[in-house]
Amino acid sequence: MVKNVQPRNPSPHAVAHTQTHRREFLKSSALQAIVVGTSPAILAFGERALAGADSHRVVIDAHMHVWANDQQRYPFAHPYIKDYQGMPHEGTVEMLIEDMDRHGCTHCVLIQTICHGWDNAYLADCLKRYPARFKGHGLIDPTDAKVVDKLEYWTKEHGLVGMRFSPMYYQNGNQGGDSWIDANETHPLWRKAEQLGSVFNFFIAPQQLPRLAKMAQAHPGVRVIVDHLSQVDLSADDPEPDIQLLLGLARHRNIWVKVSELSSVSKSHMYPFPDAYPYVKRVYEAFGPDRLLFGTGYPGAARRAYQRPTLAEEIDLVERQIPFFSPQDRAKILGLNAAKLWAVKS
């Protein structure tokens, strides 16, 4: 999600293995397919990719924002900032497609930006224009009494495959507080998500994770993604309590984590963020390579405006820079995990 407010970062945002290993991966993939409903075609997609990563390279950006430059048709309607003046840089779907094609990014999961608020019309239109390239997560107001109806509407009428919620903005009583995360009245939303097959992703602070864990445990059929390593602040005097809260989620098999936005998690905020690797390794060891996802955030030139790495650098971070990922891990994190999670076909 486009973050106009970052609580702790003042920047505008700052081969092959043996056949035995391969068979073990495919066996694991088949088991996960049963859990999340992945089709045999998707498993074949993954097998082809592992058989020849260079010939069938799969790069799926699981966290991408686009926003319209037509404010008459798609107005900005930021729900948390009064008199919001808009984005400082263009970020259209056309820019994204160009960036994807230049760097071999096969698909993206579009995540509705907060600047367009609860109206997911632009995102839905992007999905209709490029159905073979995108999946979409919208935004709906978690405190809306009709939130269940909104989930069903955007899913059935516009083809969205999930929703994003942002407890990060509800900390310390802001926007009425974050008690909605695990409130009794929130359970119908999760039941509807399981019925629809919707995926939930959460932009959430570490101290809010226990509430999310309660919901994930109560609704094990709902697939849940924690965005951006829960934005644990590695520059804090003692980040260990927050790290432990995230690692504790690993026992819930329906939770995935995005290894993304190291630009704000890192102490130095300097690419390729090596100071964050020991922490990333702990997340990797807790969740395993099958439950980690790759994502970047912004299209094309908008990356520079938000002081983010280029798409080439983001891909290289997973493919080469992070030292403890195996070749199979890299293939999974860069795309195969997302292909299974969102049923992306080759």
N, C-alpha and C positions, 0 to 999 in steps of 0.2 A: 504494500500500500504506500502511496506517496505520503511521506511524513513531513508535514509542515512544522511539526513540533517534535523534536527529539529530546527527551528529558535529560540526557546526559552527554550528548555529542553536539557541540555548537556548530559543527559544519553544516552546510546546506543539506546536507544528509550525511556525511562522510561516507613370441607372445604366447606369448601363449603359455599356459600352464599345462600340466599333464592332463591326459584324458580322464583320469580319476577325478581331478578337481572339477573338470567341466561337467562330468556326470553328476557330481555332488551339487553343483550349482543348479543344474536342470531339475534335479530331484527336489531341491529346495524351492525352486520356482513353481513346480507343479503343486507343492503343498500350499504355497501362498496363494496360488490361483484358486484353490478350493476355498480359501478363507475369503478372498476379496472378489470372487466371481470372474476371474480373468478367463478369457476364452482360449482354446487351443491355438487359435491364430496368433494371439499375442505371445504365447510361449514360443511358437515357431519363430516369431519376430526376434525374440531374445536369443534363441539358439543360433539363428543366422548371424546375428551381430557378434556373438562370441566366437563363432567359427571363423569369421574374418572381419575384425573390427575396422580395418581400413576400407574394405569393400562395401560394408554396410554400417557405417558409423552412425550412431543414434545420439543426437544431442537434443534434449528437451529441456527448455528453460521453464522451470516450474513456478516461476514468480516474475511475471512481466506486467507492467502497467502501460497503458496507452490512454491518452486523453484527447478530446476533440478540439479543433481550432475553430469550430462553428458554434459560437455561444448562443445564437438564436435558436438553433435546433437542439443543441446539447449544452444547456447552461451549466455553469459551475454552481454547486449548491452545497458547499462545505457545511456539514452539520454541527461542527464544533467551533468554527471561527466566524464571527459576525463580520459582515461586509468583506468577505473574502474577495481578493482582487485577481485571483487566478494564478496560473503556473508561470514561472519565470522563463520557461523554454517550451517550444513545441515538442509534442511527443505523440505523434499520430501513428496509426496502424501502418500507413504507407512507409514511414521511417523504419518501423519495426521489420516489415517484410524485407526491405532492402538490407538491413543489418543482418537479419537471419540468413539470407541467401549469400551474402558476402562471406560469412563465417561458417557455413555448413550447419546452422541450427535448424533442425528438421521441423520442430514443433514448439509451441509455447502454450503455457497455461496463463491466460489473461486474468489478472486480478483487478477488479474494479478499483479505481483510485478514489480516495476520500474527497477529492475536489468535486467530483460529480455526485457525491452523496449517495442517497438511496435509490437514485434513478439509474438503472443499469442499461439504459437504452443504447448508448454508444458501444458499450462492450457487446451487447446482444447483436447489434448491427455488424460489428467486426466478425463475429462468429458466423453470421449468415453470408458475409462476403468471402470468407476464407475458411470454410468448414473443414477442409483437409489439413489445415495448419494449426488450428487453435482448439483448445477447450477453455471454458470460462467459469470463473468464480465471481459472484456478485457480492454486493453489500446489502444487507437488510438490517433495520434498526432492531437490536436485540431486546429493547424495552417496549417495542410496539405490541399492543394487545393482539394485533393481527399478524404477528411475525410468522406463524405457521402457514397462514394463507399466502403470505408474500413468498415464502420458500417454495410452495407448490406452484404459484403463478410463474415465477421466473424459471423454474425447472421445466414445467410442462409446456408453457406457452413460448418460451424463448430458448430452451435447450441448454440452460446453464447446468453444470455438473456439480456445483458446490457453492459454498458461501464462505466469506471471510468475516471474522469477528475480531474486534480490536479492544480487548480489555485494557490495553496499555493507556488508552485515552480516558479510562474511567477510574484511575487510581486516585487515592486520597479524597474521595468524595466527588471528584469531577464528574460532570454529566449525570449526577445522581448516584454515583458509586457503582461498584462492580459486583454487588450481591447477586445480580441476574445470572452470573456465570453458572452457579449451581443451585439457583432458586427452584422451588417446586414447580413454578409456572414455566420453567424452561424445559422440563422433561418432555412435554408434548412436541416441542421443536425437534428434539433429538429423535424421538420416535418417528416423526415424519421423515427426518433425514434417512433413517434406516429403511423406511418403506420406499423412499424414492431412490435410494442408492447414492445420496448426496455425500460429498466429501466436505468436511469442515476444516478450515485452517484458521489459526489463531495468532494474531500479533499480540503477544502477551508477556508481561513482566514475570521474572522468576517467582516473586512472592505470591503471584496469582495462580501458579501452577497446581498447588494442591486442590483448588476448586475444580480445575480442569480435570485432574486425575479422578476425582469423584465421579464426574460425568462420563468420562471414558470407561471407567469400571462399570458404571450402571448401564451403559449402552455399548457393549463390546462389538456390536454390528456396525457401528458408525466409525468410519475411517477419519482420523484426526491428524492434522499436521501442525507442528509448532514452527512458526516462522523465525528465521534469522537466529537460531540457537538461543531463542528467548531473550536476545539482546543482553546476555550476561556481560557486565562491565568488568573486563579483565584489568582495568586500571584502578579499580576500587582497592581500598586498603586490605580487604579480605574478601575476595570473590568466592571463596570456597563454599559458603552456605548456599549461595545462588546456584553454583555449579551442581551441588548435591541435589537441589530441587529438580533440576532438569534431568540429571542422571536417574533419579528415582522414577521418572516416567517410563523408563525402558521396560519395566515389568508388564506394562500394558501393551499387548501385541498389536493393538489397533492404533498406535501412535507412531508417526514418522516425524523426522526433524529435517529442516532445510539447513544445509551447510551453506549459508548465504550471508551477505552483508558483513563479511569479516572486516570491511572498511570501518565499521563503527564498533565492532566487538574488540578489535585489536587495540593494544595500548598505543602503538605508534601511529596507527591509521595509515601506514605506508605499505603499499603493495610490494611483495606478495604476502605480507602479514605473518612472517615466521613466528613472531611471539605468540600467536594464537594457536599454533599447531599442537602443542602439548594438550591444550584443552580440547581441540577438535579430536585428537586421538582418543581421549577419554570418552567422548560422545560416541565415536566410532566403535570403540570396544564395548560400550554399554548397549547400543542399539543394533550394532552389526551393520554391514554394508548394504543389506537389503532394505533398510528403513531410513536411509539417508537420501536426500534429494538436492539437486543443483538448481539455483535460481539467481537472477541478477537484478532485475528491477526496472530499468529504463531503456528506451529504444535510442539507438544511434547517438547523435550529438547531444541528446539530453543527458547522457552519462557524464559528459564533461561538466555540464552546468551543475550537476549534483555531486561533483568531485568523486565520481565512481570510476572503477577500472573499465576499460573497453571490453566488448564481448570477447575479443580474442584473448585478452588477459584473464578474464573470468574462466573461460574454457581451459586455458593453459594452467590455471591454478589447480584444477582437479586433475588434468591429464599429466602434469609434470611436476608442479611445484610442491604440493603436499606429499611428503616423502614416503609415508607408510601405507598408502593405498596400493594394492596390487593392480595389475592390468585388468583383472576381472572386476575388482572394486570400482575402478575408474569408469568402466563401461556401465556398470549398474547405476552409479551415482549420477553420471552425466545424462543418462536417458532411459536405461532399461527399467529401473524402478518406477519411474514416472509412466512409462508405457504400460506397465501392469496396473498401476494404481488408477490411471484414468482411461484405460482401455484404448490407448493410442495405437492405430494400425499403421503399418508401413505402406 
